Amino acid sequence: MSPAQLPNATARRKLATAQELADYCGVPLATVYQWSHRGSGPRMIKVGRHLRARWEDIDRWLDSHATDAA
């Protein structure tokens, strides 16, 4: 089955790499690996030996850490 035949194929986005997450959040790559190890960052997925994240999970995690300006 080709990707075009998969359900919701057009709704799927490429998974974010650890480096893309670090760049997006403006933190060092080591911080992303610490988040993953401690379970304190966005939900991460192991793909082989690589960490990946869904952009929706990243945005949800960032929204949950938003603070209101005083």
Secondary structure as UniProt FT lines:
FT   HELIX           3..5
FT   TURN            7..8
FT   HELIX           9..11
FT   STRAND          16..17
FT   HELIX           18..25
FT   HELIX           29..38
FT   STRAND          45..47
FT   TURN            48..49
FT   STRAND          50..53
FT   HELIX           55..64
//
